[in-house]
Amino acid sequence: MAKAKGENNKKGKLKRKLYEKELLKLQVKLCYMQDWVKAKGQKVIVVFEGRDTAGKGGTIKALTERVSPRVFRVVALPAPSDRQKTQLYMQRYIEHFPAAGEIVIFDRSWYNRAGVERVMGFVDDKQIERFLQNCAPIEKEVVNSGITLIKLWLEVGQEEQDKRFAARVSDPLRQWKLSPMDVQSYSRWYDYSRARDAMLKYTDSKHAPWFIVRSDDKRRARLNCIAHILKTIPYKQIFRPKIDLPKRSNKHAYDDRASLKGGHFVASRY
């Protein structure tokens, strides 16, 4: 079977040293992009979806660790409250949409309805059908309002997912990532596959297409996601004026280190 256009067909896992070198280059470009987004008043939404353990969190961390949280805002909503359950489904997501000069990253999004809610039986077939039919026209209005909407699906293979789940079970630093819902959904691989396929069929539109990222190699997936975002947003580097730090004034000088004597210091344990 031929590879899909743009699909990553590199062999082997990317070495850490090369990954860190390439990531740093991309992160510099992200800083340029954020300057442009802020200066031009652009509005951007990046949606990250995918199976459990697909690498959404790690990719978002790589994307945001060197930029301003005032420009890049990550939204990861909990389960809806009783009040929110009575609202228009997308209402609680829309209130987090960007204002001018902001990039909002959804760590899972309104597409929860097409994924976990469908697979776990939280919604019926009519609700799913209505949601899938409404997504494309609603997203068209979002795009027409001036928002750049980027939708990324991270796809991890079954064997790799098994390894990552096993690592979470045995590692106390990762066990917090395993929610009761994750454990229940683990056995429903093919139900999620069917839900994914239906979601892509109905919501992969010209104005808001889905882009699929193979994520068995987390490092390659992170680099590919960031490179795609940079390519999608037509930013230009905004050159900042050179900054000359002024000399510190000694007027009103005093021993400001001695003035802290007697304060409550954190113990030097290391």
C-alpha positions in Angstrom: 0.0 0.0 0.0 1.4 3.4 -1.0 2.2 6.0 1.6 -0.2 8.9 1.9 1.1 12.2 0.7 3.2 13.8 3.3 3.3 10.8 5.5 6.5 10.3 7.4 8.4 7.2 6.2 11.7 7.7 8.0 13.1 4.6 9.6 14.3 4.2 13.1 13.9 6.5 16.1 15.4 10.0 15.9 18.5 10.4 18.1 18.2 12.7 21.1 21.1 15.0 20.1 19.7 15.6 16.6 16.2 16.0 18.0 17.3 18.7 20.5 19.3 20.5 17.8 16.4 20.6 15.4 13.9 21.4 18.1 15.9 24.5 19.2 15.9 25.8 15.6 12.1 25.4 15.4 11.6 27.0 18.8 13.5 30.1 17.6 11.1 30.3 14.7 8.2 30.0 17.1 9.5 33.1 19.0 9.5 34.9 15.6 6.0 33.7 14.9 4.6 34.8 18.2 6.0 38.3 17.7 4.2 38.5 14.3 1.0 37.1 15.7 1.0 39.7 18.5 2.0 42.6 16.3 -0.5 41.8 13.6 -3.4 40.9 16.0 -3.7 37.4 14.5 -5.9 34.7 16.1 -4.9 31.1 16.0 -6.4 27.8 17.3 -4.4 24.6 17.2 -6.4 21.4 18.0 -4.5 18.4 19.2 -6.4 15.1 19.1 -5.3 11.5 19.1 -5.5 8.2 20.9 -4.3 7.9 24.5 -0.5 7.9 24.7 -0.2 9.4 21.2 2.1 12.1 22.5 -0.2 15.2 22.6 1.1 16.4 26.0 4.8 16.1 25.1 4.3 17.8 21.7 2.4 20.7 23.4 5.2 21.0 25.9 7.8 21.2 23.2 5.7 23.8 21.3 5.2 26.1 24.3 8.2 25.7 26.6 10.2 28.7 25.1 7.4 31.1 24.2 5.2 33.5 26.1 2.2 32.1 28.0 0.5 35.5 27.3 0.5 34.6 23.6 0.4 30.8 23.6 -2.4 29.6 25.9 -3.1 25.9 26.5 -6.6 24.8 27.2 -7.3 21.3 28.6 -10.8 21.2 29.9 -12.1 18.8 32.6 -15.3 16.8 32.2 -18.3 19.2 31.9 -20.2 20.3 35.0 -23.9 19.6 35.3 -24.6 23.2 34.2 -22.3 22.9 31.1 -24.1 19.7 30.1 -27.2 21.7 29.5 -25.4 24.2 27.3 -24.8 24.2 23.5 -22.1 21.5 23.2 -19.3 23.7 21.9 -20.2 26.6 24.2 -17.6 25.8 26.8 -14.9 25.6 24.2 -15.8 28.8 22.4 -15.3 30.9 25.5 -11.6 29.9 25.3 -11.2 31.0 21.7 -8.4 33.5 21.1 -8.6 37.3 21.0 -6.3 39.3 18.8 -2.6 38.4 19.3 -3.3 35.0 20.9 -2.6 31.3 20.0 -4.9 28.9 21.8 -3.8 25.2 21.9 -6.6 22.7 22.7 -5.2 19.6 24.4 -8.3 17.7 23.3 -11.2 19.7 22.1 -14.8 19.6 21.1 -13.9 16.4 19.2 -14.2 14.6 22.5 -17.7 14.0 21.4 -16.6 12.1 18.4 -14.1 10.1 20.3 -14.2 9.2 24.0 -17.9 10.2 24.5 -19.0 8.1 21.5 -16.8 5.1 22.4 -17.8 5.1 26.0 -21.5 5.5 25.3 -22.0 8.9 26.9 -24.0 10.1 23.8 -26.4 8.4 21.5 -26.3 8.0 17.8 -28.5 11.0 17.0 -26.3 13.2 19.1 -23.2 12.0 17.3 -24.7 12.4 13.9 -25.8 15.9 14.7 -22.4 16.8 16.1 -20.5 15.5 13.0 -22.8 17.2 10.6 -22.6 20.5 12.4 -18.8 20.6 12.8 -17.9 21.7 9.3 -20.3 24.6 9.0 -19.4 25.8 12.6 -15.7 25.7 11.8 -16.3 27.5 8.6 -17.8 30.4 10.6 -14.8 30.2 12.9 -12.4 30.5 10.0 -14.5 33.2 8.3 -14.2 35.3 11.5 -10.5 35.5 11.0 -9.2 32.6 13.1 -6.6 30.3 11.7 -7.7 26.8 12.7 -5.1 24.0 12.6 -6.3 20.5 13.4 -3.7 17.8 14.2 -4.5 14.1 14.8 -1.6 12.1 16.4 -1.8 8.5 15.4 0.1 5.9 17.5 0.3 2.3 16.5 -1.2 -0.5 18.7 2.2 -2.0 19.6 3.7 1.3 20.6 0.6 2.2 22.6 1.0 -1.1 24.5 4.5 -0.1 25.4 3.5 3.4 26.6 0.6 2.1 28.7 2.9 -0.5 30.3 5.4 2.3 31.1 2.7 4.4 32.7 1.5 1.5 34.9 5.0 0.9 36.3 6.4 4.4 36.5 5.3 6.6 39.5 6.2 9.7 37.5 3.7 8.7 34.8 0.9 7.0 36.7 -0.9 10.3 37.0 -1.4 10.2 33.2 -3.6 7.1 33.6 -7.2 8.1 34.3 -9.9 5.5 35.1 -11.3 6.4 31.6 -8.0 5.6 30.0 -7.9 2.2 31.6 -11.5 1.5 30.5 -10.9 2.6 26.9 -7.6 0.6 26.5 -9.4 -2.5 25.4 -11.5 -0.7 22.8 -8.9 -0.1 20.1 -11.1 -0.9 17.1 -14.0 1.1 18.5 -11.7 4.1 18.6 -10.5 3.4 15.1 -14.1 3.4 13.8 -14.8 6.6 15.7 -11.7 8.2 14.3 -12.6 7.2 10.7 -16.1 8.6 11.0 -14.8 11.9 12.5 -12.2 12.3 9.7 -14.8 11.5 7.1 -17.3 14.2 8.2 -15.0 16.9 9.5 -12.0 16.9 7.1 -13.0 20.0 5.2 -11.3 22.4 2.8 -11.5 25.2 5.3 -10.4 23.2 8.3 -8.6 20.0 7.2 -7.2 17.3 9.5 -3.5 16.6 9.3 -2.4 13.2 10.6 0.9 12.8 12.3 2.5 9.3 12.8 3.7 9.4 16.4 5.3 6.1 17.1 8.5 8.1 17.3 7.7 10.9 19.7 10.6 13.1 18.7 9.9 13.0 15.0 6.2 13.7 15.7 7.0 16.8 17.8 9.3 18.2 15.2 6.8 17.5 12.4 3.9 19.1 14.3 5.8 22.3 15.0 7.2 22.5 11.5 3.6 22.1 10.1 2.3 24.9 12.4 5.1 27.2 11.3 4.4 26.5 7.7 0.7 27.0 8.0 1.0 30.5 9.7 2.4 33.0 7.1 4.5 34.9 9.7 7.4 37.1 9.0 10.3 37.9 11.4 9.8 41.3 13.1 13.1 42.8 13.9 13.3 44.2 17.4 15.3 47.4 18.1 18.6 46.8 19.7 18.4 47.0 23.5 21.0 48.9 25.4 20.7 48.3 29.2 21.0 51.5 31.2 23.6 51.9 33.9 22.4 51.1 37.4 22.0 54.1 39.6 23.9 54.1 42.9 21.7 56.9 44.2 20.0 55.8 47.5 22.3 52.7 47.6 22.3 50.5 50.7 23.3 47.0 51.7 20.2 45.2 50.3 21.6 41.8 51.0 22.2 42.4 54.7 18.6 43.7 54.9 17.3 40.2 54.3 19.1 38.8 57.3 16.6 37.2 59.7 14.2 36.3 56.9 12.7 32.9 56.3 15.0 31.2 53.7 14.4 27.9 52.0 16.8 25.3 53.5 19.8 24.6 51.3 19.4 20.8 51.0 21.2 20.5 47.7 
